[in-house]
Amino acid sequence: MKTNFSTGLILSCGGALLAASMMVGNAAAADDHWKFLIKNKSDHAVLEFRTREDDDWSSNWINNRIEPGDTFDMDFNTSEGSCTVRTQITFTDGSRFDANVDYCKISTLYLYEDKLRGE
């Protein structure tokens, strides 16, 4: 069978474009982490932000306290696992609470003295 040069060139270019688009798609998927803002709406600084997986609390996700009125950029560096994760907040006055958070659906997490709210 005789192959037309222009048809072969079009097929080669089409294959290259398809491969390039797949690489871009994979790069975008790799950057698809659970990223969100934490806004401290309480009267106390937040000392600890922990999540619970397999019946154990994580280490503290924040290095510095989040003062009242401050905002913190959070990135879990993953989007694997269950969207709904038990989350524990500890304040400078010693109070703490925990609640389930659906991290797949939030862009901002508001922290109050005894509750949190995501949107």
N, C-alpha and C positions, 0 to 999 in steps of 0.2 A: 504494500500500500504506500502510496506516495504522500508525504506530508508537506503541506504548504508551509513555507518559512514563516509567513506572517501569523498563521494560526498557531504554530509552535511557540512563537515569541509571545503571543497573547496568553497562551496557556501558562508559559513560564512566568510571566509577569503576574498573572492572576494567582498562581501558587505562591509567589513571593509575597504578594499583598496579604494573602490569607495567613501565611506564617507570621508576618509582621503584626497583623491584627491580633492573632492569638497571643503573641508575646506581650503586647500592650495590655490585653485583657488579663493575663496572668499577673502582670506587674500591678495592675489596679486591684486585683483580688488580694494580692499579698499586702496591700496597704489598707485593707478593709478590716480595721481593728475596731474594738469597742472604745471609741473616743468620746468624751463628753466633758462638760464643765461641771464643777462642784461650786455651788454658791452657799456660803455659810450665812444663813439668815438668823442664826441663834444669837444669844447674848454672851456666849462663851467660845473660846477658840477650840477647834477640833484638834485633838492630839493623835488619834488613830482612826484609820479607815481600813477595815479588814473584810475579807470575803470568806465564805465557808464553802469548802468542797470536800467531799468524802468524810464528813463529820469532823473536820479539823479547820480551825481558823487560820487564814493566811498570815504571813508577816504583814507588818504595817505598810500600806501602799504609799503613804506620804512620808517624806523626809522631814518636812518642816510643818509646824502647826498652821492651820488655816484660821486666821483671825476673823472675828465677827465682821461681816460685810465684805470680806475678801472672796475672790474667785480663784479657782485652781483648775488647770488643764490636766485631766486624767486620761491616760491611755493604758489599757490593759495589755497592749501588744499582742492581742489575739482576739479572735471572734469564735473560737472553738468552744464546744461544750454547751451546756444549757444556757438559754438566754436569761432565765430567772435564777438569780443568785442571792443567797442570804447575805446581807451586808450589815456589819456592826460599826457603829460610830461611838467614839469615846471623846468626851470633852474635858477641858482643863479643870472643871469643878468636880470631876470624878464620876459624873453621870454618864450613862451609856444606854444605848438601845440597839436593837437589830430588827431588820425588816427585809422582806423579799423585794428585789429590784429586778425589773425586766430590762436589761441593758441593751437589748435589740431595739427597744422602742424609745429610748431617751436621748436627748442631746444635752439636757441640763438636769442636774440633780440638786435640789434645794434641801438644805439641812436645817432643821429646827431643833429646839431643845429635846423634843420627845418623838419626833417623826421626821420623815423625809417625803419629798414629793418630786416625781420626775415628769418632765415634759419634753 
